[in-house]
Amino acid sequence: MQPYPVVPRIPADQPFVVRPSVRKRVFLFGGFTLAVLAVLGCVLGLGAIGSENAVALLAMFGLIALFFVALFGLQIWLLTSGGPVLAVGPAGLWIKTRPTRGQAIWLPWEAIGLISRRRWSLEKMLCVAPRDPRAEQNLGAFTALDAGVMKAFFGTGFTATLNFADKSEQEILQAVAHFAAGRVQLA
């Protein structure tokens, strides 16, 4: 049995709720997608000059561009459609258990051992390490897979984005410190 409540989506009625920012994700992934397509377009464009296969190269570029745009859309949808990523209140916090879906767990402040900030590439994360290792058990097979990857990068499976959120990193950290009220070590 799971010692802490797990729900399909973080309740939005908490005093401080953090949602993913679609705009920030689109800016990052859109820029990456445009850069890849620009390089590919230049390479294929140079290959098409003076070639009788110019139409085939253009069609190939169109298919590749369509693939990248679809991949871009899927990535944005996966990262932003699962509802809030974090909610903080006087009694504890809700945090997503998976980066791409909405499942979340409730952790009272007394059940949290450490809250820290970590960075991996462009992503800054708020990392919540529970005192009780049972908190990370029985969350489902896909969650265990996602949490394993998150643990490898961030040291815990419970993470929330800081720089791709609808609130600033400073606002999030101040709210966590305010509601934790010294009951949790913040690093």
Solvent accessible surface area in square Angstrom, and as a share of the most:
residue,aa,sasa,rsa
1,M,215,0.96
2,Q,32,0.14
3,P,48,0.30
4,Y,32,0.12
5,P,72,0.46
6,V,54,0.31
7,V,41,0.24
8,P,116,0.73
9,R,126,0.46
10,I,4,0.02
11,P,41,0.26
12,A,63,0.49
13,D,120,0.62
14,Q,44,0.19
15,P,85,0.53
16,F,30,0.13
17,V,12,0.07
18,V,1,0.00
19,R,98,0.36
20,P,18,0.11
21,S,11,0.07
22,V,79,0.46
23,R,176,0.64
24,K,60,0.25
25,R,18,0.06
26,V,61,0.35
27,F,169,0.71
28,L,49,0.24
29,F,46,0.19
30,G,14,0.13
31,G,38,0.36
32,F,124,0.52
33,T,12,0.07
34,L,126,0.63
35,A,55,0.43
36,V,41,0.24
37,L,21,0.11
38,A,60,0.46
39,V,100,0.57
40,L,41,0.20
41,G,24,0.23
42,C,85,0.51
43,V,91,0.52
44,L,21,0.10
45,G,35,0.34
46,L,131,0.65
47,G,43,0.42
48,A,17,0.13
49,I,130,0.66
50,G,88,0.85
51,S,39,0.25
52,E,164,0.73
53,N,84,0.43
54,A,34,0.26
55,V,125,0.72
56,A,63,0.49
57,L,37,0.19
58,L,128,0.64
59,A,59,0.46
60,M,85,0.38
61,F,60,0.25
62,G,37,0.35
63,L,123,0.61
64,I,51,0.26
65,A,18,0.14
66,L,118,0.59
67,F,126,0.53
68,F,47,0.20
69,V,79,0.46
70,A,63,0.49
71,L,85,0.42
72,F,46,0.19
73,G,34,0.33
74,L,91,0.45
75,Q,65,0.29
76,I,17,0.09
77,W,136,0.48
78,L,46,0.23
79,L,25,0.12
80,T,22,0.13
81,S,35,0.22
82,G,3,0.03
83,G,14,0.14
84,P,8,0.05
85,V,12,0.07
86,L,1,0.01
87,A,0,0.00
88,V,0,0.00
89,G,1,0.01
90,P,84,0.53
91,A,60,0.47
92,G,0,0.00
93,L,0,0.00
94,W,27,0.10
95,I,0,0.00
96,K,6,0.02
97,T,2,0.01
98,R,46,0.17
99,P,46,0.29
100,T,31,0.18
101,R,78,0.28
102,G,9,0.08
103,Q,42,0.18
104,A,0,0.00
105,I,0,0.00
106,W,46,0.16
107,L,0,0.00
108,P,36,0.23
109,W,0,0.00
110,E,107,0.48
111,A,10,0.08
112,I,0,0.00
113,G,22,0.21
114,L,54,0.27
115,I,3,0.02
116,S,12,0.08
117,R,129,0.47
118,R,105,0.38
119,R,141,0.51
120,W,134,0.47
121,S,84,0.54
122,L,94,0.47
123,E,33,0.15
124,K,60,0.26
125,M,13,0.06
126,L,1,0.00
127,C,3,0.02
128,V,0,0.00
129,A,34,0.26
130,P,20,0.12
131,R,142,0.52
132,D,28,0.15
133,P,97,0.61
134,R,133,0.48
135,A,0,0.00
136,E,44,0.20
137,Q,96,0.43
138,N,112,0.57
139,L,18,0.09
140,G,43,0.41
141,A,85,0.66
142,F,145,0.60
143,T,3,0.02
144,A,65,0.51
145,L,120,0.60
146,D,29,0.15
147,A,13,0.10
148,G,39,0.38
149,V,73,0.42
150,M,16,0.07
151,K,94,0.40
152,A,85,0.66
153,F,88,0.37
154,F,10,0.04
155,G,51,0.49
156,T,5,0.03
157,G,2,0.02
158,F,2,0.01
159,T,12,0.07
160,A,3,0.02
161,T,8,0.05
162,L,1,0.00
163,N,42,0.22
164,F,17,0.07
165,A,0,0.00
166,D,69,0.36
167,K,50,0.21
168,S,53,0.34
169,E,35,0.16
170,Q,119,0.53
171,E,85,0.38
172,I,1,0.00
173,L,50,0.25
174,Q,104,0.46
175,A,12,0.09
176,V,2,0.01
177,A,45,0.35
178,H,130,0.58
179,F,38,0.16
180,A,1,0.00
181,A,73,0.57
182,G,77,0.74
183,R,94,0.34
184,V,10,0.06
185,Q,123,0.55
186,L,80,0.40
187,A,81,0.63
